[in-house]
Amino acid sequence: MQRLDLLLLSVGVLLAASVSLSSAAPISGYPALITFQSQSMLPESFNWHPGQRNFLVGSVGQGGVRLVDGSGTLQSFVNDTDAPSSSFGIHVDTATNRIWVVYNEPNWMDFTARRSGVGAYHLGNGSKIFYTEFQNSASPNLFLADVETDSEGNAYVTNMRQNLIYKVTPTGSFSLFANLSALLPPISGFDIGLNGIEYKSAGNYLVTVASTPSKLFKIPIESGSAGTITLVTNGTSQNLLGGDGIEFRADGSLVVVGGGGNTVFLLNTTDDWATYSVVSTTDVSGIAGAAAATTVDGAIYVLFGHTNEPASSVYQMQLTFPAPGNAIPPQMPPVPPTPITNIPAMINITSAPFLLPEGVAWHPTRRNFLVGSLSSGGVRYVDAVGNLKWFINDPTAPTSTFGIHVDESKGRVWVVYTSVREYASFTTSASGIGAYDLSSGAKIFYTALSDGTDPYVFANDVITDSNGNGYVTDSLKNIIYKITPSGVASVFANVSMAGPSQPLGLDGIEFHAAGSFLLTTHLGTGMYKIPIDRQTGAAGSITRVSNRTAAVFYGGDGIEFRDDGTLAIVGASDVMYLVKSTDDWQTY
């Protein structure tokens, strides 16, 4: 999954798969921005075709490889019906006149691949040389990421779910080249291991980056086999934060797309990549998820088209690092989302099967919904037709977002983060809470509630009181954290009466204007009330809200007060409940 071309492509004409595409015109000069559009294309990778003088762009949504010219026109170039349905890493080997393409058929619910493989194609016309299926190999849990070639025409492919690197010969035979699983923690949930890979011909070695945790490795090639693998260390505390695509520049420096698609790092070394230093960082969080990088005559372009804008289907490439002696062109500002004037009864986000949204809120001034993502974190706008645009993408926070709350009176958006280590037991590797500016999405603070040493901290939902304090439910410990407006966290209440904390206990939380909280539990049918002492701000006596009828709700998740004082509850088995109280929520 290469994310390093710093040229933004934006196209203004929606293209259906059945439409015949016109020939792509050669790109002259170095445009600062290219925009292209194609329904559900979801480009994850790209490279430069030196003969056509066009970009080659892959597609998670449609598979294959397309040419993209300077005006954003697309033309099919590689269309292999034997290969899986999603194309990931792309590499052009000019020495052997080949294009190498990584394929997966993803199952986004558990982040595995039903099929995986690598294809090699003629650089001149895109015709197939071979396609090699990797499934049923000695490594059954495959999800291939990126590909690179050495000076002898062998390819090296990263497996992001097992921290392995495969070697593919020029005739298509593959074997295990390197196993880095002992150098990295086990992969779970939606973590990504080895990702981008590059080859350094001067020293005959590979450099590869892992996303979780972000680490850089050097692997010498010795007599066709992997030599001693070493960690490339950093002399500073600066983290690459989810390193993805990587690309060597002509001067020997290394471009790394990281920060969850929010930051592009420029690295340098003085000891042949035994260590590295960060030369510069480029913040690209206002655009749309940097996905890959490639070199064009010494200039570096970055592709913005990962999986952050699937429904709008508009993708961009931007020139970020020009060739030596050229000035960096100005960055194109992000396009704001389209306001919703009449709220439809249903909005479908059909092109984002891997988004896995868990939290939702309404942005009152933008007039868009805000949704989180269990798979890639952050918060995105959603408009009336399901188009997505980035709003909050915090590289310091965990990679899964749960509860979202808009505090309009204080001009803030509160976001709960939890990285789930294992969904079977609901153990976690990190939890925290962030507050962001309602207008711009800029971070006010992020407060960690767990660093992973305690795997049973599961921050879930959030609400605020009239003083601007935030309150966060912990679904495994059945406690509520209080977070001050400056980000200081403490335990507010222990709701041990909610019963067993595993697999999930406390869930949704709402604040009643009379000065108390209502909470639901996911495991069972409980609802609890916690008053706030107006003098001290401490929690009062916790009581269970009893039910006056035989009807019960089960598996209470998100809850929301309506204007008439009734409470909407999202329950298990896709059931919505509407409950009311006539005695200030002693009963319902």
Buried (B, 14 or more C-beta within 10 A) or exposed (E): BBBBBBBBBBBEEEBEEEEEEEEBBEBEEBBBBBBBBBBBBBBBBBBBBEEBBBBBBBBBBBBBBBBBBBBBBBBBBBBBEEBBBBBBBBBBBEEBEBBBBBBBBBEBEEBBBEBBBBBBBBBEEBEBBBBBBBBEBEBEEBBBBBBBBBEEBBBBBBBBBBBBBBBBBBEBEBEBBBBBBEBBBEBBBBBBBBBBBBBBEEEBBBBBBBBBBBBBBBBBBEEEEBBEBBBBEBEEEEBBBBBBBBBBBEEEBBBBBBBBBBBBBBBBBEEEBEBBEBEEBBEBBBBBBBBBBBBBEBBBBBBBBBBBBBBBBBBBBBBBBBBEEEEEBEBBEBBEBBEBEEEEEEBEBEBBBBBBBBBBBBBEEBBBBBBBBBBBBBBBBBBBBBBBBBBBBBBBBBBBBBBBBBBEEBBBBBBBBBBBBEEEEBBBBBBBBBBBEBEEBEBBBBBBBBEBEEBBBBBBBBBBBEEBBBBBBBBBBBBBBBBBBEBEBEEBBBBEEBEEBEBBBBBBBBBBEEEBBBBBBBBBBBBBBBBBEEEEEEBBEBBBBEBEEEEEBEBBBBBBBEEEEEBBBBBEEEEEBEBEBEEEBEBB
